């Protein structure tokens, strides 16, 4: 299978949430990736996360 190697840059930025979503412990980040070299392309994505309300007794 052919392969291409090259550099890329990734930009990560926090996205705003509705008040309801923010209170639930959800988080959202946008991802933008730009490839350089033999492959000249871009990609976009989104990362979702959740934080439980229960605090761990050890920290």
N, C-alpha and C positions, 0 to 999 in steps of 0.2 A: 504494500500500500504506500503510495507517495506521501511524503511529509514535508511541511514547510516550517522553518524555524524563524523567529523574528521577535522584535520587541513590541511591547504594548503598554499603554497607559490606562489606568483605571481611575475614574472620578467617582467618589461616593458622597452622596449628599442626603441629609435627613429630609423626609417629607412630612408635611403637616397632616394631622389626623383630625377627625371630627371630635368634638368634646366627649361624646360617648365612647369612641374608640380609645381616646387618650386615657380616660378613667379606667378602662379595662386592663391596662398594662401592655397594650399592643405597641409595637414600634415599627416603623417603615423607613427604608432607605432606598434611594434610586442608585443604580449602577450604570455607568457609561464607560465602555471599553473601546479604545481606538488602537487598531493594529497597524504597525509600520513595517516597511521593508517589502519583501516579495509578496506579502499579502497586505493589500491596502483596503481595510474594511473597518466597520464599526459594529458594535453590539450594544444592546440596552437590556437591563434587567431590573428586578426589584427584590429586595430582601425583607422578609417579614420576621418579627420576633415577638415574644411574649415574656413578660416578667410576672412570676406568681406573686400574689400579695403576701403570702406566708413567708415570714423571715426565718431563715435557718438559725437555730439556736447557737451555732458556732460562729456566726458572723454575718 
